Amino acid sequence: QVQLVESGGGLVQAGGSLRLSCAASGRTFSSYAMGWFRQAPGKEREFVAGISWSGGNTYYADNVKGRFTISRDNIRNMVYLQMNNLKPEDTAVYYCAQDPIPFGLGNRIDRFGSWGQGTQVTVSS
């Protein structure tokens, strides 16, 4: 079992940047793909970005490609989401998640689970 704790959310103006962090504990972090998801009010949770267990593969939703960057630090058991050029439509609660199958590439959206508590990102226009 893994425990995930997100941080780094906040209020930012459109065009600004934020860096989200996710601290993982309880399972060998470096063997598992990680992902970021988000859920806006009244909408379903959606995939944002995924990263393979080694960090060598990354995947992004079309609406964040070129603006967001996912990365991981397998020494510190951390995964990050750098968000640039934020837009009001990026407003949501952002969640970190882990693929429970070891050595995944980070693109199996259906497998992600072990959600953290989320961190709120609000982008004002």
VEXLUMFI-776656 format. One record per residue: residue in three letters; residue number from 1; x, y, z of N, C-alpha, C in turn. Coordinates in steps of 0.001 Angstrom, whole numbers, padded with zeros to 6 digits. Layout:
<pts>
{resn: ALA; resi: NUM; n_x: X; n_y: Y; n_z: Z; ca_x: X; ca_y: Y; ca_z: Z; c_x: X; c_y: Y; c_z: Z}
...
</pts>
This chain:
<pts>
{resn: GLN; resi: 1; n_x: 000841; n_y: -001186; n_z: 000000; ca_x: 000000; ca_y: 000000; ca_z: 000000; c_x: 000884; c_y: 001246; c_z: 000000}
{resn: VAL; resi: 2; n_x: 000436; n_y: 002270; n_z: -000699; ca_x: 001188; ca_y: 003512; ca_z: -000794; c_x: 000337; c_y: 004645; c_z: -000235}
{resn: GLN; resi: 3; n_x: 001002; n_y: 005595; n_z: 000391; ca_x: 000351; ca_y: 006816; ca_z: 000835; c_x: 000913; c_y: 007978; c_z: 000030}
{resn: LEU; resi: 4; n_x: 000009; n_y: 008818; n_z: -000471; ca_x: 000399; ca_y: 009935; ca_z: -001325; c_x: -000115; c_y: 011238; c_z: -000729}
{resn: VAL; resi: 5; n_x: 000763; n_y: 012235; n_z: -000677; ca_x: 000387; ca_y: 013537; ca_z: -000122; c_x: 000802; c_y: 014624; c_z: -001101}
{resn: GLU; resi: 6; n_x: -000197; n_y: 015330; n_z: -001634; ca_x: 000055; ca_y: 016394; ca_z: -002594; c_x: 000215; c_y: 017731; c_z: -001876}
{resn: SER; resi: 7; n_x: 000947; n_y: 018629; n_z: -002505; ca_x: 001104; ca_y: 019990; ca_z: -001997; c_x: 001471; c_y: 020911; c_z: -003155}
{resn: GLY; resi: 8; n_x: 001421; n_y: 022212; n_z: -002897; ca_x: 001863; ca_y: 023172; ca_z: -003887; c_x: 000762; c_y: 023911; c_z: -004619}
{resn: GLY; resi: 9; n_x: -000481; n_y: 023556; n_z: -004353; ca_x: -001574; ca_y: 024258; ca_z: -005013; c_x: -001724; c_y: 025673; c_z: -004485}
{resn: GLY; resi: 10; n_x: -002600; n_y: 026430; n_z: -005139; ca_x: -002831; ca_y: 027801; ca_z: -004700; c_x: -003606; c_y: 028584; c_z: -005729}
{resn: LEU; resi: 11; n_x: -003641; n_y: 029890; n_z: -005514; ca_x: -004325; ca_y: 030815; ca_z: -006413; c_x: -003287; c_y: 031526; c_z: -007262}
{resn: VAL; resi: 12; n_x: -003494; n_y: 031536; n_z: -008563; ca_x: -002548; ca_y: 032161; ca_z: -009479; c_x: -003330; c_y: 032827; c_z: -010607}
{resn: GLN; resi: 13; n_x: -002748; n_y: 033875; n_z: -011166; ca_x: -003390; ca_y: 034539; ca_z: -012295; c_x: -003129; c_y: 033764; c_z: -013580}
{resn: ALA; resi: 14; n_x: -004005; n_y: 033936; n_z: -014532; ca_x: -003818; ca_y: 033317; ca_z: -015832; c_x: -002454; c_y: 033721; c_z: -016398}
{resn: GLY; resi: 15; n_x: -001769; n_y: 032742; n_z: -016979; ca_x: -000427; ca_y: 032962; ca_z: -017483; c_x: 000667; c_y: 032655; c_z: -016481}
{resn: GLY; resi: 16; n_x: 000291; n_y: 032458; n_z: -015245; ca_x: 001262; ca_y: 032174; ca_z: -014198; c_x: 001650; c_y: 030707; c_z: -014140}
{resn: SER; resi: 17; n_x: 002461; n_y: 030387; n_z: -013133; ca_x: 002997; ca_y: 029030; ca_z: -012983; c_x: 002825; c_y: 028543; c_z: -011547}
{resn: LEU; resi: 18; n_x: 002733; n_y: 027234; n_z: -011417; ca_x: 002744; ca_y: 026563; ca_z: -010123; c_x: 003489; c_y: 025250; c_z: -010279}
{resn: ARG; resi: 19; n_x: 004067; n_y: 024788; n_z: -009184; ca_x: 004703; ca_y: 023480; ca_z: -009167; c_x: 004069; c_y: 022642; c_z: -008066}
{resn: LEU; resi: 20; n_x: 003423; n_y: 021566; n_z: -008468; ca_x: 002824; ca_y: 020647; ca_z: -007512; c_x: 003825; c_y: 019558; c_z: -007144}
{resn: SER; resi: 21; n_x: 003746; n_y: 019128; n_z: -005889; ca_x: 004596; ca_y: 018043; ca_z: -005413; c_x: 003729; c_y: 016937; c_z: -004826}
{resn: CYS; resi: 22; n_x: 004234; n_y: 015715; n_z: -004910; ca_x: 003552; ca_y: 014568; ca_z: -004320; c_x: 004601; c_y: 013713; c_z: -003623}
{resn: ALA; resi: 23; n_x: 004423; n_y: 013538; n_z: -002324; ca_x: 005326; ca_y: 012713; ca_z: -001534; c_x: 004710; c_y: 011329; c_z: -001362}
{resn: ALA; resi: 24; n_x: 005490; n_y: 010294; n_z: -001640; ca_x: 005007; ca_y: 008916; ca_z: -001562; c_x: 005722; c_y: 008153; c_z: -000462}
{resn: SER; resi: 25; n_x: 004970; n_y: 007296; n_z: 000207; ca_x: 005569; ca_y: 006433; ca_z: 001225; c_x: 004808; c_y: 005124; c_z: 001278}
{resn: GLY; resi: 26; n_x: 005470; n_y: 004089; n_z: 001770; ca_x: 004786; ca_y: 002835; ca_z: 002035; c_x: 005007; c_y: 001740; c_z: 001011}
{resn: ARG; resi: 27; n_x: 005471; n_y: 002058; n_z: -000173; ca_x: 005725; ca_y: 001049; ca_z: -001199; c_x: 006983; c_y: 001472; c_z: -001936}
{resn: THR; resi: 28; n_x: 007704; n_y: 000523; n_z: -002485; ca_x: 008931; ca_y: 000854; ca_z: -003218; c_x: 008601; c_y: 001782; c_z: -004372}
{resn: PHE; resi: 29; n_x: 008819; n_y: 003062; n_z: -004154; ca_x: 008367; ca_y: 004096; ca_z: -005079; c_x: 008948; c_y: 003932; c_z: -006467}
{resn: SER; resi: 30; n_x: 010226; n_y: 003628; n_z: -006529; ca_x: 010931; ca_y: 003666; ca_z: -007811; c_x: 010477; c_y: 002587; c_z: -008786}
{resn: SER; resi: 31; n_x: 009673; n_y: 001621; n_z: -008346; ca_x: 009247; ca_y: 000542; ca_z: -009231; c_x: 007908; c_y: 000797; c_z: -009907}
{resn: TYR; resi: 32; n_x: 007271; n_y: 001934; n_z: -009609; ca_x: 005899; ca_y: 002149; ca_z: -010051; c_x: 005731; c_y: 003451; c_z: -010810}
{resn: ALA; resi: 33; n_x: 004944; n_y: 003357; n_z: -011893; ca_x: 004582; ca_y: 004560; ca_z: -012622; c_x: 003690; c_y: 005449; c_z: -011762}
{resn: MET; resi: 34; n_x: 003783; n_y: 006745; n_z: -012020; ca_x: 002996; ca_y: 007725; ca_z: -011265; c_x: 002216; c_y: 008613; c_z: -012228}
{resn: GLY; resi: 35; n_x: 001180; n_y: 009224; n_z: -011718; ca_x: 000374; ca_y: 010088; ca_z: -012561; c_x: -000246; c_y: 011242; c_z: -011789}
{resn: TRP; resi: 36; n_x: -000661; n_y: 012239; n_z: -012545; ca_x: -001440; ca_y: 013350; ca_z: -012001; c_x: -002799; c_y: 013373; c_z: -012700}
{resn: PHE; resi: 37; n_x: -003822; n_y: 013592; n_z: -011908; ca_x: -005175; ca_y: 013726; ca_z: -012409; c_x: -005762; c_y: 015011; c_z: -011823}
{resn: ARG; resi: 38; n_x: -006883; n_y: 015437; n_z: -012352; ca_x: -007548; ca_y: 016601; ca_z: -011790; c_x: -009056; c_y: 016459; c_z: -011919}
{resn: GLN; resi: 39; n_x: -009753; n_y: 017151; n_z: -011022; ca_x: -011210; ca_y: 017147; ca_z: -011052; c_x: -011725; c_y: 018546; c_z: -010789}
{resn: ALA; resi: 40; n_x: -012415; n_y: 019090; n_z: -011773; ca_x: -013043; ca_y: 020400; ca_z: -011643; c_x: -014458; c_y: 020225; c_z: -011102}
{resn: PRO; resi: 41; n_x: -015020; n_y: 021267; n_z: -010495; ca_x: -016372; ca_y: 021166; ca_z: -009948; c_x: -017382; c_y: 020732; c_z: -011009}
{resn: GLY; resi: 42; n_x: -018169; n_y: 019727; n_z: -010682; ca_x: -019192; ca_y: 019260; ca_z: -011592; c_x: -018693; c_y: 018411; c_z: -012740}
{resn: LYS; resi: 43; n_x: -017407; n_y: 018094; n_z: -012742; ca_x: -016838; ca_y: 017295; ca_z: -013831; c_x: -016210; c_y: 016025; c_z: -013290}
{resn: GLU; resi: 44; n_x: -015990; n_y: 015085; n_z: -014192; ca_x: -015335; ca_y: 013846; ca_z: -013803; c_x: -013827; c_y: 014073; c_z: -013688}
{resn: ARG; resi: 45; n_x: -013189; n_y: 013219; n_z: -012897; ca_x: -011743; ca_y: 013286; ca_z: -012768; c_x: -011112; c_y: 012925; c_z: -014118}
{resn: GLU; resi: 46; n_x: -010085; n_y: 013667; n_z: -014503; ca_x: -009444; ca_y: 013434; ca_z: -015788; c_x: -007941; c_y: 013299; c_z: -015640}
{resn: PHE; resi: 47; n_x: -007367; n_y: 012517; n_z: -016529; ca_x: -005919; ca_y: 012313; ca_z: -016581; c_x: -005238; c_y: 013598; c_z: -017028}
{resn: VAL; resi: 48; n_x: -004135; n_y: 013923; n_z: -016381; ca_x: -003343; ca_y: 015091; ca_z: -016757; c_x: -001988; c_y: 014663; c_z: -017328}
{resn: ALA; resi: 49; n_x: -001263; n_y: 013821; n_z: -016564; ca_x: 000076; ca_y: 013424; ca_z: -016996; c_x: 000480; c_y: 012130; c_z: -016297}
{resn: GLY; resi: 50; n_x: 001343; n_y: 011358; n_z: -016961; ca_x: 001857; ca_y: 010121; ca_z: -016383; c_x: 003342; c_y: 010002; c_z: -016651}
{resn: ILE; resi: 51; n_x: 004039; n_y: 009293; n_z: -015771; ca_x: 005474; ca_y: 009103; ca_z: -015923; c_x: 005807; c_y: 007663; c_z: -015560}
{resn: SER; resi: 52; n_x: 006694; n_y: 007061; n_z: -016334; ca_x: 007062; ca_y: 005661; ca_z: -016112; c_x: 007860; c_y: 005499; c_z: -014821}
{resn: TRP; resi: 53; n_x: 008045; n_y: 004260; n_z: -014414; ca_x: 008738; ca_y: 003957; ca_z: -013171; c_x: 010160; c_y: 004512; c_z: -013161}
{resn: SER; resi: 54; n_x: 010794; n_y: 004542; n_z: -014335; ca_x: 012172; ca_y: 005032; ca_z: -014426; c_x: 012245; c_y: 006521; c_z: -014693}
{resn: GLY; resi: 55; n_x: 011131; n_y: 007102; n_z: -015103; ca_x: 011143; ca_y: 008505; ca_z: -015490; c_x: 011463; c_y: 008724; c_z: -016957}
{resn: GLY; resi: 56; n_x: 011727; n_y: 007641; n_z: -017682; ca_x: 012131; ca_y: 007786; ca_z: -019067; c_x: 010997; c_y: 008021; c_z: -020055}
{resn: ASN; resi: 57; n_x: 009770; n_y: 007782; n_z: -019636; ca_x: 008600; ca_y: 007984; ca_z: -020502; c_x: 007598; c_y: 008887; c_z: -019801}
{resn: THR; resi: 58; n_x: 007067; n_y: 009837; n_z: -020542; ca_x: 006040; ca_y: 010728; ca_z: -020008; c_x: 004887; c_y: 010835; c_z: -021008}
{resn: TYR; resi: 59; n_x: 003703; n_y: 011075; n_z: -020476; ca_x: 002498; ca_y: 011180; ca_z: -021285; c_x: 001661; c_y: 012332; c_z: -020754}
{resn: TYR; resi: 60; n_x: 000988; n_y: 013018; n_z: -021675; ca_x: 000207; ca_y: 014189; ca_z: -021289; c_x: -001146; c_y: 014192; c_z: -021987}
{resn: ALA; resi: 61; n_x: -002123; n_y: 014752; n_z: -021295; ca_x: -003393; ca_y: 015036; ca_z: -021942; c_x: -003163; c_y: 016139; c_z: -022973}
{resn: ASP; resi: 62; n_x: -003935; n_y: 016107; n_z: -024031; ca_x: -003739; ca_y: 017079; ca_z: -025116; c_x: -003878; c_y: 018514; c_z: -024625}
{resn: ASN; resi: 63; n_x: -004761; n_y: 018736; n_z: -023664; ca_x: -005021; ca_y: 020118; ca_z: -023250; c_x: -003968; c_y: 020690; c_z: -022303}
{resn: VAL; resi: 64; n_x: -002974; n_y: 019904; n_z: -021937; ca_x: -001886; ca_y: 020442; ca_z: -021112; c_x: -000524; c_y: 020267; c_z: -021791}
{resn: LYS; resi: 65; n_x: -000504; n_y: 019571; n_z: -022894; ca_x: 000762; ca_y: 019297; ca_z: -023587; c_x: 001445; c_y: 020607; c_z: -023974}
{resn: GLY; resi: 66; n_x: 002723; n_y: 020694; n_z: -023677; ca_x: 003475; ca_y: 021908; ca_z: -023979; c_x: 003452; c_y: 022938; c_z: -022862}
{resn: ARG; resi: 67; n_x: 002562; n_y: 022747; n_z: -021883; ca_x: 002468; ca_y: 023693; ca_z: -020760; c_x: 002860; c_y: 023033; c_z: -019432}
{resn: PHE; resi: 68; n_x: 002559; n_y: 021754; n_z: -019287; ca_x: 002832; ca_y: 021027; ca_z: -018040; c_x: 003978; c_y: 020045; c_z: -018261}
{resn: THR; resi: 69; n_x: 004740; n_y: 019827; n_z: -017190; ca_x: 005828; ca_y: 018847; ca_z: -017226; c_x: 005797; c_y: 018005; c_z: -015959}
{resn: ILE; resi: 70; n_x: 005735; n_y: 016689; n_z: -016136; ca_x: 005790; ca_y: 015765; ca_z: -015009; c_x: 007207; c_y: 015255; c_z: -014849}
{resn: SER; resi: 71; n_x: 007644; n_y: 015110; n_z: -013613; ca_x: 008976; ca_y: 014578; ca_z: -013344; c_x: 008942; c_y: 013826; c_z: -012017}
{resn: ARG; resi: 72; n_x: 009990; n_y: 013077; n_z: -011748; ca_x: 010050; ca_y: 012322; ca_z: -010503; c_x: 011472; c_y: 012272; c_z: -009974}
{resn: ASP; resi: 73; n_x: 011568; n_y: 012084; n_z: -008680; ca_x: 012853; ca_y: 011912; ca_z: -008009; c_x: 012764; c_y: 010612; c_z: -007217}
{resn: ASN; resi: 74; n_x: 013379; n_y: 009561; n_z: -007739; ca_x: 013262; ca_y: 008244; ca_z: -007115; c_x: 014130; c_y: 008094; c_z: -005862}
{resn: ILE; resi: 75; n_x: 014967; n_y: 009067; n_z: -005593; ca_x: 015732; ca_y: 009060; ca_z: -004340; c_x: 014884; c_y: 009640; c_z: -003212}
{resn: ARG; resi: 76; n_x: 014180; n_y: 010721; n_z: -003514; ca_x: 013358; ca_y: 011411; ca_z: -002505; c_x: 011915; c_y: 010911; c_z: -002480}
{resn: ASN; resi: 77; n_x: 011568; n_y: 009952; n_z: -003358; ca_x: 010191; ca_y: 009437; ca_z: -003435; c_x: 009185; c_y: 010552; c_z: -003696}
{resn: MET; resi: 78; n_x: 009504; n_y: 011376; n_z: -004693; ca_x: 008657; ca_y: 012515; ca_z: -005017; c_x: 008299; c_y: 012499; c_z: -006499}
{resn: VAL; resi: 79; n_x: 007127; n_y: 013023; n_z: -006802; ca_x: 006744; ca_y: 013273; ca_z: -008187; c_x: 006228; c_y: 014709; c_z: -008240}
{resn: TYR; resi: 80; n_x: 006517; n_y: 015380; n_z: -009366; ca_x: 006221; ca_y: 016805; ca_z: -009495; c_x: 005392; c_y: 017056; c_z: -010751}
{resn: LEU; resi: 81; n_x: 004671; n_y: 018164; n_z: -010724; ca_x: 003976; ca_y: 018633; ca_z: -011909; c_x: 004238; c_y: 020135; c_z: -012027}
{resn: GLN; resi: 82; n_x: 005092; n_y: 020495; n_z: -012971; ca_x: 005345; ca_y: 021903; ca_z: -013251; c_x: 004298; c_y: 022391; c_z: -014229}
{resn: MET; resi: 83; n_x: 003562; n_y: 023419; n_z: -013838; ca_x: 002460; ca_y: 023931; ca_z: -014656; c_x: 002768; c_y: 025377; c_z: -015036}
{resn: ASN; resi: 84; n_x: 002919; n_y: 025603; n_z: -016328; ca_x: 003205; ca_y: 026945; ca_z: -016848; c_x: 002054; c_y: 027426; c_z: -017708}
{resn: ASN; resi: 85; n_x: 002011; n_y: 028734; n_z: -017919; ca_x: 000974; ca_y: 029339; ca_z: -018753; c_x: -000414; c_y: 028827; c_z: -018350}
{resn: LEU; resi: 86; n_x: -000702; n_y: 028920; n_z: -017083; ca_x: -001967; ca_y: 028397; ca_z: -016564; c_x: -003153; c_y: 029179; c_z: -017101}
{resn: LYS; resi: 87; n_x: -004252; n_y: 028453; n_z: -017284; ca_x: -005482; ca_y: 029024; ca_z: -017812; c_x: -006607; c_y: 028813; c_z: -016799}
{resn: PRO; resi: 88; n_x: -007638; n_y: 029639; n_z: -016849; ca_x: -008757; ca_y: 029442; ca_z: -015914; c_x: -009341; c_y: 028037; c_z: -015973}
{resn: GLU; resi: 89; n_x: -009320; n_y: 027413; n_z: -017134; ca_x: -009866; ca_y: 026060; ca_z: -017259; c_x: -008985; c_y: 024999; c_z: -016604}
{resn: ASP; resi: 90; n_x: -007815; n_y: 025382; n_z: -016120; ca_x: -006977; ca_y: 024457; ca_z: -015355; c_x: -007401; c_y: 024397; c_z: -013889}
{resn: THR; resi: 91; n_x: -008332; n_y: 025238; n_z: -013495; ca_x: -008817; ca_y: 025247; ca_z: -012113; c_x: -009442; c_y: 023901; c_z: -011767}
{resn: ALA; resi: 92; n_x: -008934; n_y: 023281; n_z: -010703; ca_x: -009394; ca_y: 021945; ca_z: -010304; c_x: -008663; c_y: 021530; c_z: -009038}
{resn: VAL; resi: 93; n_x: -009123; n_y: 020424; n_z: -008462; ca_x: -008342; ca_y: 019739; ca_z: -007440; c_x: -007444; c_y: 018744; c_z: -008162}
{resn: TYR; resi: 94; n_x: -006162; n_y: 018809; n_z: -007874; ca_x: -005181; ca_y: 017944; ca_z: -008523; c_x: -004784; c_y: 016809; c_z: -007593}
{resn: TYR; resi: 95; n_x: -004777; n_y: 015599; n_z: -008164; ca_x: -004486; ca_y: 014396; ca_z: -007396; c_x: -003290; c_y: 013660; c_z: -007973}
{resn: CYS; resi: 96; n_x: -002510; n_y: 013125; n_z: -007084; ca_x: -001418; ca_y: 012239; ca_z: -007436; c_x: -001928; c_y: 010803; c_z: -007348}
{resn: ALA; resi: 97; n_x: -001419; n_y: 009921; n_z: -008190; ca_x: -001864; ca_y: 008534; ca_z: -008161; c_x: -000724; c_y: 007623; c_z: -008590}
{resn: GLN; resi: 98; n_x: -000860; n_y: 006358; n_z: -008239; ca_x: 000177; ca_y: 005379; ca_z: -008578; c_x: -000429; c_y: 004195; c_z: -009319}
{resn: ASP; resi: 99; n_x: 000283; n_y: 003712; n_z: -010308; ca_x: -000073; ca_y: 002473; ca_z: -010987; c_x: 000366; c_y: 001318; c_z: -010082}
{resn: PRO; resi: 100; n_x: -000529; n_y: 000465; n_z: -009643; ca_x: -000144; ca_y: -000594; ca_z: -008706; c_x: 000652; c_y: -001743; c_z: -009329}
{resn: ILE; resi: 101; n_x: 000736; n_y: -001767; n_z: -010659; ca_x: 001495; ca_y: -002821; ca_z: -011342; c_x: 002928; c_y: -002311; c_z: -011528}
{resn: PRO; resi: 102; n_x: 003926; n_y: -003025; n_z: -011070; ca_x: 005300; ca_y: -002521; ca_z: -011165; c_x: 005793; c_y: -002391; c_z: -012610}
{resn: PHE; resi: 103; n_x: 006693; n_y: -001462; n_z: -012796; ca_x: 007404; ca_y: -001222; ca_z: -014058; c_x: 006484; c_y: -000785; c_z: -015186}
{resn: GLY; resi: 104; n_x: 005440; n_y: -000047; n_z: -014826; ca_x: 004548; ca_y: 000487; ca_z: -015839; c_x: 005149; c_y: 001696; c_z: -016544}
{resn: LEU; resi: 105; n_x: 004574; n_y: 002021; n_z: -017706; ca_x: 005081; ca_y: 003139; ca_z: -018500; c_x: 004423; c_y: 004463; c_z: -018115}
{resn: GLY; resi: 106; n_x: 003315; n_y: 004406; n_z: -017410; ca_x: 002623; ca_y: 005631; ca_z: -017031; c_x: 001494; c_y: 006005; c_z: -017955}
{resn: ASN; resi: 107; n_x: 001169; n_y: 005129; n_z: -018898; ca_x: 000112; ca_y: 005431; ca_z: -019853; c_x: -001138; c_y: 004568; c_z: -019656}
{resn: ARG; resi: 108; n_x: -001164; n_y: 003756; n_z: -018619; ca_x: -002334; ca_y: 002924; ca_z: -018331; c_x: -003245; c_y: 003681; c_z: -017376}
{resn: ILE; resi: 109; n_x: -004007; n_y: 004594; n_z: -017952; ca_x: -004845; ca_y: 005483; ca_z: -017155; c_x: -005829; c_y: 004685; c_z: -016315}
{resn: ASP; resi: 110; n_x: -006279; n_y: 003550; n_z: -016843; ca_x: -007286; ca_y: 002744; ca_z: -016150; c_x: -006754; c_y: 002102; c_z: -014885}
{resn: ARG; resi: 111; n_x: -005440; n_y: 002024; n_z: -014734; ca_x: -004875; ca_y: 001290; ca_z: -013592; c_x: -004535; c_y: 002183; c_z: -012400}
{resn: PHE; resi: 112; n_x: -004467; n_y: 003476; n_z: -012622; ca_x: -004017; ca_y: 004350; ca_z: -011540; c_x: -004980; c_y: 004317; c_z: -010359}
{resn: GLY; resi: 113; n_x: -004423; n_y: 004392; n_z: -009150; ca_x: -005227; ca_y: 004416; ca_z: -007947; c_x: -004404; c_y: 004934; c_z: -006788}
{resn: SER; resi: 114; n_x: -004826; n_y: 004591; n_z: -005575; ca_x: -004155; ca_y: 005050; ca_z: -004344; c_x: -004091; c_y: 006567; c_z: -004302}
{resn: TRP; resi: 115; n_x: -005201; n_y: 007208; n_z: -004520; ca_x: -005277; ca_y: 008662; ca_z: -004619; c_x: -004855; c_y: 009337; c_z: -003332}
{resn: GLY; resi: 116; n_x: -004191; n_y: 010495; n_z: -003493; ca_x: -003920; ca_y: 011352; ca_z: -002344; c_x: -005162; c_y: 012175; c_z: -002029}
{resn: GLN; resi: 117; n_x: -004999; n_y: 013154; n_z: -001113; ca_x: -006145; ca_y: 013972; ca_z: -000698; c_x: -006412; c_y: 015110; c_z: -001665}
{resn: GLY; resi: 118; n_x: -005451; n_y: 015388; n_z: -002541; ca_x: -005622; ca_y: 016439; ca_z: -003530; c_x: -005127; c_y: 017794; c_z: -003058}
{resn: THR; resi: 119; n_x: -004833; n_y: 018652; n_z: -004027; ca_x: -004444; ca_y: 020030; ca_z: -003738; c_x: -005166; c_y: 020945; c_z: -004722}
{resn: GLN; resi: 120; n_x: -005730; n_y: 022019; n_z: -004213; ca_x: -006567; ca_y: 022900; ca_z: -005033; c_x: -005703; c_y: 023861; c_z: -005840}
{resn: VAL; resi: 121; n_x: -005996; n_y: 023944; n_z: -007117; ca_x: -005379; ca_y: 024939; ca_z: -008001; c_x: -006489; c_y: 025818; c_z: -008551}
{resn: THR; resi: 122; n_x: -006352; n_y: 027124; n_z: -008345; ca_x: -007334; ca_y: 028073; ca_z: -008838; c_x: -006628; c_y: 029102; c_z: -009702}
{resn: VAL; resi: 123; n_x: -007090; n_y: 029237; n_z: -010942; ca_x: -006488; ca_y: 030170; ca_z: -011883; c_x: -007512; c_y: 031261; c_z: -012175}
{resn: SER; resi: 124; n_x: -007155; n_y: 032477; n_z: -011861; ca_x: -008068; ca_y: 033603; ca_z: -012088; c_x: -007774; c_y: 034253; c_z: -013433}
{resn: SER; resi: 125; n_x: -008822; n_y: 034783; n_z: -014039; ca_x: -008669; ca_y: 035393; ca_z: -015374; c_x: -008349; c_y: 036874; c_z: -015265}
</pts>
